[in-house]
Amino acid sequence: MVSTIAIYAVLYASLAVFVVASIVRAAGYARLPLHLRWEIYPVPHEEKGRAAHGGSYFEMKDWWTQPAKFNRSGELKAMLAEMLFLKGLWEFKKKTWYRSYPFHLGLYLLFGATALLFSSAFLWIVAPRSWAAGPGIVLHGACVILGPAGIGLTLAGAAGLLLQRLTDADLKPYTTPADIFNLLFFIVAAGFLAAGYLWRGKGSFSAFALARGLLTFDAGLRVPALFGFGLVLGALLVAYIPLTHMSHFIAKYFTYHSVRWGDQPNGRGSGIEKRIAEMLTYRPTWAAPHIGADGAKTWAEIAITNPAQGGKK
Amino acid sequence: MRQKIKVADISKTAREPLTHLEGRDLMPLPPPYDGPAGQHDWPPLPAQTLAGCECFLDDTCVVNFPQPKTKQEEDELVGKFLSGLEKLFNRDNNWTFLQPLVLTMEHCTKCQTCSDACHIFEASGRNEIYRPTFRTEIVRRLYFKYVKRGGLLSAWQHGDIQLNWPLVARLLELCYRCNLCRRCAQACPIGADNGLVARELRKVFSQEMGITAKELHEKGSMLQLRVGSSTGMNAAAVRDNMDFIDEDTSERAGIAVKTPWDVEGADILLIHNAGEIVAWPDNPGAFALLLNAAGISWTLSSELAGYDSINYGVFYDDAQFARVAIKHAEAARKLKVKKIVLGECGHAHKALTLIADRVLTGDLNIPRESSLTLLRDIVTSGRIRFDPARNDFPVTLHDPCNLVRLMGVVEPQREILRKLCPQFREMEPHGVMNYCCGGGSGFAIISGNNFQDWRFQVSGRKKLLQILTAFEDCLDPSIPKYVCAPCSNCKGQFRDMFTYYGLWEKHRILYGGLVELIVNAMSDVKPGFLEWEWH
């Protein structure tokens, strides 16, 4: 048996690292300055008729006089299709989708099972009678289905992706040792969790008891070594993800909403215009003579000089 | 069998190309282009170029950068490159594209989905150096090693790279092997943008090192900022040319045409790509005829750059881009027009309407729109009578990337063609999923050394296949066919590529703009406005 408190500490610390690192990364991207427009169509929040063929409001004559319509349901539909089903990969690279989708679905199911497990444990702590009356049993039942399915799909997907990385002539030359390590990390962590849970010994321990123990800091809970090792690996993996490119669940918010779908026009006196005005005061230092930057001139001053006419404005 | 190229090979010190393309390596074309008709001799680079310039990426060379004479000179250039690379990731220097660039650097999963979407990679027979991620992977490794100052752990995570002069010299050429069509970015499940990386690299070379393709800079944006147009025409020359076009159009159409100049308070300032005036005069002539016939209040401007919508900065340099965009807006402000309308030029559309949207503020932020919506409204308004029978020949539509995938102007041109061209048929794929003509990002005006062979054999190959497939039921030369390309840059590529492959002689395939087709179908115009023999 491993120290239960040590396991609790690792789990909480990992969760904290995950949350803090994710926030830091997201905040870092959010703080980057407003960039020039660089969208790619289709943009799903376009008006329904136009979104269907990938059109934009530029298809309307005098578009700036028309009321701006934001098709929220279209955007939500596109977001859900991408998040839940990896639609982009399905459309453009089915071979990888067959491996990547089970992997991601497995992670979603594991996340869902964990959330349900802790909800169930929380309910048991605060309202044991309600828990026993039914909701707890339903939640627990859902965990029993989702958890193993999640582990199985994650393992199968990660193994499939690893095999593809090691054998596919297109992927292999671009695969770094870290890419292999990352997929192995998933396989090993999920493997130990599954093995530890399966061979934990009858009646000795349950995931529900662990969740309850974590919420109540129950030091008396005895965690089998093999499962404890799986838990620690899983926790470290959770902490590791936002430190790597695997945090694309954060990046995709920005690549989609800010870049690909970032079609908000700049109106006179708008908030965007104010932000642009600030950036035009930045002082670049590009060294090529035709730029005429010296670290003192602002971006706006550079943009209104004409290098072909002796720098006159 | 071709030797497999690795990312690390970019740093090879041997002054020899990393790859060589043979006709048999390329994506197959249908008959008769699968035989000698489609496989031209590919002339090697001139000995003088090879001896004096840094041309050791592949079989061609765009920039012709002179070889450094000493190791010290090489080291200085590498230092400048590194300095420029760092500035790319600095807010003050590159606020314009910092966020999408950082996201692309840090989140590519190297799944190669982008590779399958790239027409250049596919047409080259999947040659490794043209893979969209090949270029980006080099930049990514440099970013983590030199900008983020990563050590051994970073190298383990992201891969290592040796920065030396051969790497920089090859990257200089490699950033000019991408059409910036961003089809790869459209396909990327993460939203990483390899097209952007090619453009940002061009910026490092231009904005920090003062190195770029002369067609884009000296003969492009600098010439435009000096005389008013990258064609070299000053205001007097362009007015002379337009006078001639008015006369010619009046004679051919049987309707008097007069282009209005510098009309203060006009509703519309129309800005053509001045290349139209020089190379495809039917287009500005047809615009003048149609707008006058529709009773539109419009004008051209004779202000510096006000008569040429070209903005090559969009392909290589943010400062040059902003300067030209501001000149366009200033011309409109001076004339107090209600809006600017862009003629049939894709990159000009995207540059002024969309990208410059976050450069033009205050009274320079004058509404800007596409001529295609204006043309659609004229055609569907009922103000002008049309006879679609005059356009009763097979017509297909090319979607310029900048106008369609990157700006979302998809349907107006189709509404016109469906109304006026009974035999209109789509290419596959089309609309926002289109393929680039192969001349994008400035390639259509770059022709030094044997670069034309490369852009017809490689970058234009997929479009050639699309066109032949769209007309596969009527390739017989007895049937004239029309590729409608509402973009000057694309027309430049088609003009040269059609000649290269003999598409007119073999199949009677002509290319041209949209407004010419509209005027050709006008009932009040003398029949035969389209000049089929003029190709």
Interface residues (C-beta under 8 A of the other chain):
Chain A: Y29 L32 P33 L34 H35 L36 R37 W38 E39 I40 Y41 P42 V43 E46 R50 H53 G54 G55 S56 Y57 F58 E59 M60 K61 D62 W63 W64 E82 L86 G88 L89 E91 F92 K93 T96 S100 D170 L171 P173 Y174 T175 T176 P177 A178 D179 T244 H245 S247 H248 A251 K252 F254 T255 Y256 S258 V259 R260 D263 P265 N266 G267 R268 I272 E273 I276 A277 M279 L280 Y282 R283 P284 T285 W286 A287 A288 P289 H290 I291 W299 I302 A303 I304 T305 N306 P307 A308 Q309
Chain B: K4 K6 V7 K80 S83 G84 K87 R91 D92 N93 N94 W95 T96 F97 L98 Q99 P100 V102 L103 E106 H107 C108 T109 K110 C111 Q112 T113 S115 D116 A117 E128 T133 E137 W156 Q157 H158 G159 R182 A185 Q186 A187 C188 P189 I190 G191 A192 D193 L196 S206 Q207 E208 M209 G210 H217 M222 L223 Q224 L225 R226 D318 A319 Q320 A322 R323 I326 K339 T353 L354 I355 D357 R358 V359 L360 T361 G362 N365 P367 E369 S370 T373 L374 R376 D377 V404 R405 L406 M407 G408 V409 V410 E411 P412 G431 V432
